Amino acid sequence: CFKASLVMSRRVLQRCLKEQGATQHNLVDAIAHAVQHGILRKAFHALADEIRLYGNLSAHPDDDQLQNANRESASTVLEFARLLIHELYEIPAAAGRLKKQRTP
C-alpha cells in the first residue's frame, strides 16, 4: 500500500498545517504561509515539500512518476511526517510539561 501511504502522509501534512493556522486550500500556499509565519522552521520547508511532492505521485495517478511510489519512498516520507509531528506537537508538549514542573 505504498501509494496509499504516500497520500496519507500528504494528508497528515495538510492536517497539521491547518491545525497550526495555515488554512490555505492549496498545499503549496499553506506550506509557504507556515514558513512565512513561523509555523514551520525554514529547515522544514524542504521536508514539507517532499511530503507534498511524493503524496502527489499517488494522488494524481495519471502522472508518469507513479513508479516512484515504492517501499523506499513511502518509508522515507513516513519518516518525514514523523519529524513534522515531533516538531509541531511533541516538542511543544514536552516543553509545556517541563515548564509546569518548574512552576510551583
N, C-alpha and C positions, 0 to 999 in steps of 0.2 A: 504494500500500500504506500509506496514511496510518493506517488503523485498526491495522494490524499494528505500525507504528512506535510508535504511542502505547502499545500493550500492551507492547511490548518495552522501551520506556523505563520503564514501571512496573516491569517485572521487573528492570531494572538497579537501580532504587532499592531494591527488595526485597533483591536480592543484596548490594548494597553495605552496606546496614544490617545484614544478617545477618553478613557478614564482619567487621563492626566490633563485633559483640556484641549487637545488637538482635535477639533470636531470637523475638520475639512473632509468633504466627501472623497476627494481624490487623495490616494495614499501618498503620492509624491508631495503634494501640498501639505498634508498632515505631518510628514517627516520634516519638511523644511520649517514648518511652524514650530514643531517641537524643538528643533535645534536652535532656531532663532530666539525662542522664548525660554531657553534653558531647561526645558523638559527633558531633553536628551543632551548629554555632553557631545561636543563636536566629534569626539572619538567614536561615538556610537552611530554617527551619520552613515558611515560606510557599512557598518553591520546591519543597520535598518534597511539600507538599500539592497544589500544581498538577500535578506529575508524577502523583501518585496519582489526582487527580480526572479529568484528561484520559485517563489509562490506563483508568479505569473506564468512560469513554464507549464504548470499544471492547470492553472485557472483558464488558460487560453489554449485549448487542445489543438487548434489548427496551426499553432506556431511550429515551425520546423525545428525548434530547440527541444522538443519534448523528450528526445532521447537522453537529455541531460538530467532528467528526473530519475535518479537511481539511488541505491542504498547509500552511497557515499555522500551525495548532495543532500539527501534527507537527513542523514546523521549530522552533517555539518550545520545545516540550517536549524535543526533542533538544538544544537549547542549554542548557536547564536541567540535563539529565542530564550534559552535558559539564562544566558548572560543578561539579556534585556530584562527579564523578570527579576533577576538578582539585583540589578541596578535600580529598577523602578519601585520594587516592593520590599525585598528582603533587607537591603541596606538601610532604608529609612525605618523599617520596623525595628531592626537591631539598634539603631541609634536612639529611637524612642525608648526602648527598654533600658538602655544604658542611662539615658537622661532621667528616667523615672527612678532608677536605683540611686542616682546621685542626689536627687531632690528629697529632702526629709519630709 
